[in-house]
């Protein structure tokens, strides 16, 4: 399985799979297949896929560790960028179909409705993560600062879930919210458990008077 994940053709294939929900929405828009309220369907669907991709991104590391499929790591950045892509589609659809790109009215709506404010906060926090999802950004920031910044994904997941909860609260429909909450809680609980387990793991002992042999350094070319 690792060999399949590391094949050059695997990444473009995953890219196309990630684009399928967007392609389906575009196809539905042109064929009148988005139901009686196409604008609402488009806005909600893009938001749903944003939350789904955030869950997928959070699932990469647990799956990689538990299955030993290290090839999964090469897809995490692309999956994160797709989460941002769908939240941009979500925001654009809301700004266009609901607000007609009226910026002052959008600003008033964000300030007036808490669930939109929370969703917009998640978008704002996700933006620097997308902007720094490149090797040059990692080198410029340094690994530790980059990792610290990208831990914002946990807060973003919580804000996205709260946004979805408040959206469903109006219709008293919490079934889907419970599913996402369970998935996110399980993924975050695994991270806490794994962090505690690694800290408690016994460190290799070094016998007194003996020096650990250093690994030979490769010559620079």
N, C-alpha and C positions, 0 to 999 in steps of 0.2 A: 504493500500500500504506500509506503514511503517513496518507493521508486516512481509510482504513478503521480504522487503529489509533487515530486521534484522534476517531472518532465516539463520541457519548455512549452508544450501545447496545453498543459493543465491550467496555467494561469489565464490565458485568453479564454478558455472554456468557462472558468469560474466567473470571469468578467461578463461574459455573455449571459450566463445564468442570472447574475445579479441585475442585469438590465431587463430581464424578462417582465418583471412587474410593471416597469415604466412603459415598456413596449405594449403591454396589454392595456394599460390606461390610455395610451395614445390611440391604439386601435379602437378601443371602446368609444373614445371621443369622436372619432371620424365615422363610426358606424352606428351611432346612437345606441350604444350598448351599455351606458352607464346609469340606466334607470330613469325614474321620473325627475330626479334632481341631479343632473350630471355634475354640477359644480360642487355640491356637497359630497357626492361620492368621490370625486377626485381629491378634494381636500382631506377627507377622512382616510382614504386609501393610502395617500402619500404619508400621512402621519402614522398610520399603522405600520407601514414598511420601515419607517424611521426607527420605531421602537423595536421591531423585529431584528433589524440589522444591529442595533445596539446590543440586544441579547446575544446575537450570533458572535459579535466581537468579544463580548465577555466570556463566551463559551470556548473560545479558541484555546486559551492557556490551560484550563482544566482538561479539555479533551487531549491536548498535546501531552500533558504530564501523565494522565491516566492510561492513554493508549500507546505512549512512546512514539507517536507519529510526529516527529519533529518537523516534518515538511509542512505541517499546518501553519507554522509561524510565518511563512512567507506570504500568507494570504491575509494576515491580520490587518495590515496597513490598508490594503485595498478595500477590505470589508468596512473598515472605519470610514474611509472616504465615501463609500456608497451610503453609509448612514447619513453623512453630511449632505450628499447629493439629494437624498429623499427628503430631508428636512428643508432644504432649499426649495424643492418642488412644492412641498407642503406650504411653506411661507408664501411663495409666489402665487400659488393657487388661491390662497386666502386673500392676499393683497389685490389680486386681479378680480376674481369673481365676486368676492364679498364686499370689497372696499373700493374697487375701481381705481386702484393705485393712488388714492387720495391720501397723501402722506400725513397731513395734520389729523385727518379722521382716523387713520390707522394708529397714530400715536395716542389719541384720546381713547380709542377702543382698547389698546393694550393697558393703559393706565386704569381704565374703568372695570375691566373684567379680569379677575384674578387668574382664571385658568389660562387665558391668553398671555398674561404677564409671565406666568411660570413657564409656559412653552417658549416664549420669546427669550427668556433667560437661559433656557437650555440651548437654544440656537446660538446665542451670543457666546456661551461657554464652549460650545462645540467648534466654533469658528477657529480659535487659535490652535486647537488640536488638529484640524484639517490643514491649516496653514503650515504646521510644523511636521507634517507627516512625510518628510523627505530627508534623505541622508545629509544634505547640506545643513539643514536645520539642526539635526542631531549634533553634528560636528561644531556648529556655531554656538549652540547652547551648552554643550557638554552633556554627557549621558545622564548624570544624576538630576540635573535641572530639567532635562527633557522628560525623564521618567516621572518626576514630581508633577510636572504640568499635566501629563497624560493620565494621571490618577484622577483628574477631574471627571473622567468618564463615569466614575461611580456616582458622583453628584448629579451628573447629567442624566444617568439612568433613573435616579430617584425623582428628578424634576419631570422627566418625560412620563414616568408612571403617575405622578400627581396630576399632571396636565390631562392625562387620559382618564384618570379617576373622576376629576371634576367634570370632564366632558360627558361621561356616562352617567354621572349623578343626576343630571337633568331628566334622564329617562329611566332612572332607577334600575339600570342594567349593569351589574358588576361582575358578570360571569367571566368575560374576557379580561377584565382588570385583575381578577383573582389569579387567572392563569399567568399573566405577565408578572404579577407580584411574586408568585411562587417561583417562577423561573429565575427572576433577578435575585430574590432572597437566597435561593439555593446556590447560585453562582458566587454571590458575595460571601456566603457562609463558607463555601469551599476555600476561598482565598484566605479568609481569617484562619481556618483550620490548618491550611497548608503553611501559612506563615508561622503559626505557633509550633507546628511539627518540625519545621526546619530549624527554629531557634532552639528547640529542645534536643535536637539530634546530637549525639556525642561527637565531639571534635576529635580528629586523629591525634593521638599522643606522640610527642617527640621525646625520645629517651635522652636523659641528661648526658651531656658530654659528646653527643653525636650531632652532626650537622646534616640536615636533609640535603641530599644531592640535588643540585639545581639542574633544570632542564637545559640542554644545549640550545643556544640561541641560533636562529637561522641568519645566515648572512643576508644583508640588505642588497637588493639588486636595483 
